[in-house]
Amino acid sequence: MDWSATTVWWLAAGVLVAVELATTTFYLLMMALGTVAGALAAHMGLGVPAQIAAAAFVGGGAVAALHLLRRSRGRGTPSANRDLNLDIGEQVQVDAWHADGATRLPYRGSLWSARYIGAGDPQPGLHVIRAVEGSMLLLDRVAAR
């Protein structure tokens, strides 16, 4: 069985897409775009060095663009809208705080990172979730009644 260069490029693209679906890393999808560029270059009758250059340029450029886009977005802004995040307003028990105002606490069946955003020094006790930043809970003391 004699495989053409286009067949190899398309198979590589398929493998990269399949692995991306299994691992959910978007960078592999960008590399698959590069292999598609290599396949298109092969369809146009370009030589192997031109195919490799097209794949490297498109795939590498897509990876670099994705990296720059993700880096420019940063950590994101905290979500404090209860309509978008039902955790806002929920109460949690904090047993101890680290010196930097952070802690780990059980919430909804798993261990979460949390940071104190209230006034004064953080104290153990009942706290309310005021916002969520990524997977970090931003906590404040429960107001005294």
Secondary structure, 3 states (H helix, E strand, C coil): CCCCHHHHHHHHHHHHHHHHHHHCCHHHHHHHHHHHHHHHHHHCCCCHHHHHHHHHHHHHHHHHHHHHHHHHHCCCCCECCCCCCCCCCCEEEECCCCCCCEEEEEECCEEEEEEECCCCCCCCEEEEEEEEECCEEEEEECCCC
